[in-house]
Amino acid sequence: MLKNNSTHCLGWCEDSQEARAAFLHRDNDAQRPKRVYEDRAWWCPACWREDSAGAYDRFHDLYEPRLRRHVARKTRAFFPPHLRADVTEEVTADTMRDIWKRWGGFVTPEHAMYTIAHRKLLKRIPKKDRPLMLPFSELAEILPDSEQHPEDDPLAAVEEKLLLDELVAELPEPQRGYVRERLAGDTVEEIAEQAGRSKSTVSEGLTRATGTMRERVAEIARYMSLMLTVLDLVRWAIPVLIAALLALLGILL
């Protein structure tokens, strides 16, 4: 009996798939053990090797499929269908290569791999199309109905994205990170696992972030309303000023 309460280890033994699946799908368990690839109690003798390459091999075998699925989901937000498979393959391979090169420098590589992959993914998007996150319409509940743009406005999506980028950038960490991951398509459970926090902590952070952004949107709406009032006054005053200038010119002539 191994530490995972199974007769099967987390490795690549013939009957290990069930134990691996049970371990990896404990998404709601904030206490899920870290760095199990360095803990011999989770592995059978056939899957254990006493060197760093052995630890990396176990890490790679355990987490690479999970990272691949994560990257594949992200590509749906940024890439057309015919490019997604190649981008997923490249980003996953490059991320794992970076982890191997700096293997001794990570506290928890299984968390760092998501950040590395996200940066590599963004670098593959042309700068002119490179968003920080999905369009604002993905989080429409932040805006009051009266402030949402009509669908037939071709500039609405761009304006909304820029506004959301500014709102999120003003949030404190870790709320900013939670919101960006949520908008990029991750579930609350996935965000909690990547951050090493409980699901309730992440949910509370997202709730606070949404409240903060709602307040900022309300402030912007009040400011825009004031500006429109000023513009109305200016539009009324301009003809009067022109008439006065023409009268003055008439006197001068």
ZIKA-V445653 format. One record per pair of residues at least 24 apart in sequence whose C-alpha atoms are under 10 Angstrom apart, sorted by the first residue. I is the first residue (numbers start at 1). J is the second residue. D is the distance in whole Angstrom. If there is no record, write none. Layout:
# ZIKA-V445653
i=I j=J d=D
i=I j=J d=D
This chain:
# ZIKA-V445653
i=1 j=41 d=9
i=1 j=42 d=10
i=1 j=44 d=10
i=2 j=40 d=9
i=2 j=41 d=6
i=2 j=42 d=6
i=2 j=43 d=7
i=2 j=44 d=8
i=3 j=36 d=10
i=3 j=39 d=9
i=3 j=40 d=9
i=3 j=41 d=5
i=3 j=42 d=5
i=3 j=43 d=8
i=4 j=41 d=8
i=4 j=42 d=6
i=4 j=43 d=9
i=5 j=42 d=9
i=6 j=42 d=9
i=7 j=43 d=10
i=7 j=44 d=9
i=8 j=42 d=9
i=8 j=43 d=8
i=8 j=44 d=8
i=9 j=40 d=10
i=9 j=41 d=9
i=9 j=42 d=6
i=9 j=43 d=5
i=9 j=44 d=6
i=9 j=45 d=9
i=9 j=46 d=10
i=9 j=47 d=8
i=9 j=48 d=10
i=10 j=36 d=9
i=10 j=37 d=9
i=10 j=42 d=6
i=10 j=43 d=6
i=10 j=44 d=8
i=10 j=47 d=9
i=10 j=58 d=8
i=10 j=61 d=9
i=10 j=62 d=7
i=11 j=37 d=9
i=11 j=42 d=9
i=11 j=43 d=6
i=11 j=44 d=8
i=11 j=46 d=9
i=11 j=47 d=6
i=11 j=48 d=8
i=11 j=57 d=10
i=11 j=58 d=7
i=11 j=59 d=9
i=11 j=61 d=7
i=11 j=62 d=7
i=12 j=43 d=10
i=12 j=44 d=10
i=12 j=46 d=9
i=12 j=47 d=7
i=12 j=58 d=9
i=12 j=61 d=8
i=12 j=62 d=9
i=13 j=43 d=10
i=13 j=44 d=8
i=13 j=46 d=8
i=13 j=47 d=7
i=16 j=43 d=10
i=20 j=62 d=7
i=21 j=62 d=10
i=23 j=62 d=10
i=24 j=62 d=8
i=24 j=63 d=8
i=24 j=66 d=8
i=26 j=189 d=10
i=26 j=193 d=9
i=27 j=188 d=10
i=27 j=189 d=6
i=27 j=190 d=7
i=27 j=191 d=9
i=27 j=192 d=8
i=27 j=193 d=6
i=27 j=194 d=10
i=27 j=198 d=9
i=27 j=199 d=9
i=28 j=188 d=9
i=28 j=189 d=6
i=28 j=190 d=9
i=28 j=192 d=8
i=28 j=193 d=8
i=28 j=197 d=10
i=28 j=198 d=7
i=28 j=199 d=6
i=28 j=200 d=10
i=29 j=189 d=9
i=29 j=192 d=9
i=29 j=193 d=8
i=29 j=196 d=10
i=29 j=197 d=9
i=29 j=198 d=7
i=29 j=199 d=8
i=30 j=189 d=10
i=30 j=192 d=7
i=30 j=193 d=7
i=30 j=194 d=10
i=30 j=195 d=9
i=30 j=196 d=6
i=30 j=197 d=6
i=30 j=198 d=5
i=30 j=199 d=8
i=31 j=193 d=10
i=31 j=196 d=8
i=31 j=197 d=9
i=31 j=198 d=8
i=32 j=193 d=9
i=32 j=196 d=9
i=34 j=107 d=9
i=34 j=108 d=7
i=34 j=109 d=9
i=34 j=110 d=8
i=34 j=111 d=9
i=34 j=196 d=10
i=35 j=59 d=8
i=35 j=107 d=9
i=35 j=108 d=7
i=35 j=109 d=8
i=35 j=110 d=8
i=36 j=62 d=10
i=37 j=61 d=10
i=37 j=62 d=8
i=37 j=63 d=10
i=52 j=100 d=10
i=52 j=103 d=8
i=52 j=104 d=9
i=53 j=100 d=9
i=53 j=103 d=9
i=55 j=103 d=10
i=56 j=96 d=10
i=56 j=99 d=9
i=56 j=100 d=7
i=56 j=103 d=8
i=56 j=109 d=10
i=57 j=100 d=9
i=59 j=96 d=10
i=59 j=100 d=10
i=59 j=109 d=8
i=59 j=110 d=8
i=60 j=96 d=7
i=60 j=99 d=10
i=60 j=100 d=9
i=60 j=110 d=10
i=62 j=110 d=10
i=63 j=96 d=10
i=63 j=109 d=10
i=63 j=110 d=7
i=63 j=113 d=9
i=64 j=92 d=7
i=64 j=93 d=9
i=64 j=95 d=9
i=64 j=96 d=7
i=64 j=110 d=9
i=64 j=113 d=9
i=65 j=92 d=9
i=66 j=92 d=10
i=66 j=110 d=10
i=67 j=91 d=10
i=67 j=92 d=7
i=67 j=93 d=10
i=67 j=95 d=9
i=67 j=96 d=9
i=67 j=110 d=9
i=67 j=113 d=8
i=67 j=114 d=7
i=67 j=117 d=8
i=68 j=92 d=6
i=68 j=93 d=9
i=68 j=117 d=10
i=70 j=114 d=8
i=70 j=117 d=9
i=70 j=118 d=10
i=70 j=185 d=10
i=70 j=186 d=8
i=70 j=190 d=9
i=71 j=114 d=8
i=71 j=117 d=7
i=71 j=118 d=8
i=71 j=121 d=8
i=73 j=184 d=9
i=73 j=185 d=7
i=73 j=186 d=8
i=74 j=117 d=10
i=74 j=118 d=8
i=74 j=121 d=8
i=74 j=181 d=10
i=74 j=184 d=7
i=74 j=185 d=7
i=74 j=186 d=8
i=75 j=121 d=8
i=75 j=122 d=10
i=75 j=184 d=10
i=75 j=185 d=10
i=76 j=184 d=9
i=76 j=185 d=9
i=77 j=131 d=10
i=77 j=133 d=9
i=77 j=134 d=7
i=77 j=135 d=10
i=77 j=183 d=10
i=77 j=184 d=7
i=77 j=185 d=8
i=78 j=121 d=9
i=78 j=122 d=9
i=78 j=124 d=10
i=78 j=125 d=7
i=78 j=129 d=9
i=78 j=130 d=8
i=78 j=131 d=9
i=78 j=133 d=9
i=78 j=134 d=8
i=78 j=184 d=9
i=79 j=121 d=10
i=79 j=124 d=10
i=79 j=125 d=8
i=87 j=120 d=10
i=87 j=121 d=8
i=87 j=124 d=8
i=88 j=117 d=10
i=88 j=121 d=9
i=90 j=117 d=10
i=90 j=120 d=9
i=90 j=121 d=9
i=90 j=124 d=10
i=91 j=116 d=9
i=91 j=117 d=6
i=91 j=118 d=9
i=91 j=119 d=9
i=91 j=120 d=6
i=91 j=121 d=6
i=91 j=122 d=10
i=91 j=123 d=10
i=91 j=124 d=9
i=92 j=116 d=10
i=92 j=117 d=7
i=92 j=120 d=9
i=92 j=121 d=9
i=93 j=117 d=9
i=94 j=120 d=8
i=95 j=119 d=10
i=95 j=120 d=8
i=95 j=121 d=10
i=108 j=196 d=10
i=110 j=193 d=10
i=110 j=194 d=8
i=111 j=193 d=8
i=111 j=194 d=5
i=111 j=195 d=7
i=111 j=196 d=8
i=112 j=194 d=8
i=112 j=195 d=9
i=113 j=194 d=9
i=114 j=194 d=7
i=114 j=195 d=10
i=115 j=194 d=9
i=118 j=181 d=10
i=118 j=184 d=10
i=131 j=161 d=8
i=131 j=162 d=9
i=131 j=165 d=8
i=132 j=161 d=9
i=132 j=162 d=9
i=132 j=164 d=9
i=132 j=165 d=7
i=132 j=168 d=9
i=132 j=169 d=10
i=132 j=180 d=8
i=132 j=183 d=9
i=132 j=184 d=9
i=133 j=161 d=8
i=133 j=164 d=9
i=133 j=165 d=8
i=133 j=168 d=10
i=133 j=179 d=9
i=133 j=180 d=6
i=133 j=181 d=8
i=133 j=182 d=9
i=133 j=183 d=6
i=133 j=184 d=6
i=133 j=185 d=9
i=134 j=161 d=8
i=134 j=164 d=9
i=134 j=165 d=10
i=134 j=180 d=9
i=134 j=181 d=10
i=134 j=182 d=10
i=134 j=183 d=6
i=134 j=184 d=6
i=134 j=185 d=8
i=135 j=159 d=9
i=135 j=160 d=7
i=135 j=161 d=5
i=135 j=162 d=9
i=135 j=163 d=10
i=135 j=164 d=8
i=135 j=165 d=9
i=135 j=183 d=8
i=135 j=184 d=10
i=136 j=160 d=5
i=136 j=161 d=5
i=136 j=162 d=8
i=136 j=163 d=8
i=136 j=164 d=6
i=136 j=165 d=9
i=136 j=183 d=9
i=137 j=161 d=8
i=137 j=164 d=10
i=138 j=182 d=10
i=138 j=183 d=7
i=138 j=184 d=9
i=138 j=185 d=10
i=139 j=164 d=9
i=139 j=179 d=10
i=139 j=182 d=10
i=139 j=183 d=7
i=139 j=210 d=9
i=141 j=210 d=9
i=141 j=214 d=9
i=142 j=209 d=10
i=142 j=210 d=6
i=142 j=211 d=8
i=142 j=212 d=10
i=142 j=213 d=7
i=142 j=214 d=6
i=142 j=215 d=9
i=142 j=216 d=10
i=142 j=217 d=8
i=142 j=218 d=10
i=143 j=210 d=10
i=143 j=213 d=9
i=143 j=214 d=7
i=143 j=215 d=10
i=143 j=216 d=10
i=143 j=217 d=7
i=143 j=218 d=8
i=143 j=221 d=10
i=144 j=214 d=8
i=144 j=217 d=8
i=144 j=218 d=8
i=144 j=221 d=10
i=146 j=221 d=10
i=147 j=217 d=9
i=147 j=218 d=9
i=147 j=221 d=8
i=163 j=217 d=9
i=163 j=220 d=10
i=164 j=213 d=9
i=164 j=217 d=10
i=166 j=213 d=10
i=167 j=209 d=9
i=167 j=210 d=10
i=167 j=212 d=9
i=167 j=213 d=6
i=167 j=214 d=9
i=167 j=216 d=7
i=167 j=217 d=8
i=168 j=209 d=8
i=168 j=210 d=10
i=168 j=212 d=10
i=168 j=213 d=8
i=170 j=209 d=10
i=170 j=212 d=9
i=170 j=213 d=9
i=170 j=216 d=10
i=171 j=208 d=10
i=171 j=209 d=7
i=171 j=210 d=10
i=171 j=212 d=8
i=171 j=213 d=8
i=172 j=209 d=9
i=173 j=205 d=9
i=174 j=202 d=9
i=174 j=205 d=8
i=174 j=206 d=10
i=174 j=209 d=10
i=175 j=202 d=8
i=175 j=203 d=10
i=175 j=204 d=9
i=175 j=205 d=5
i=175 j=206 d=6
i=175 j=207 d=9
i=175 j=208 d=8
i=175 j=209 d=6
i=175 j=210 d=9
i=176 j=205 d=9
i=176 j=206 d=9
i=176 j=209 d=8
i=177 j=205 d=10
i=177 j=206 d=10
i=178 j=202 d=7
i=178 j=203 d=9
i=178 j=205 d=7
i=178 j=206 d=7
i=178 j=209 d=9
i=179 j=205 d=9
i=179 j=206 d=6
i=179 j=207 d=10
i=179 j=209 d=7
i=179 j=210 d=9
i=182 j=206 d=9
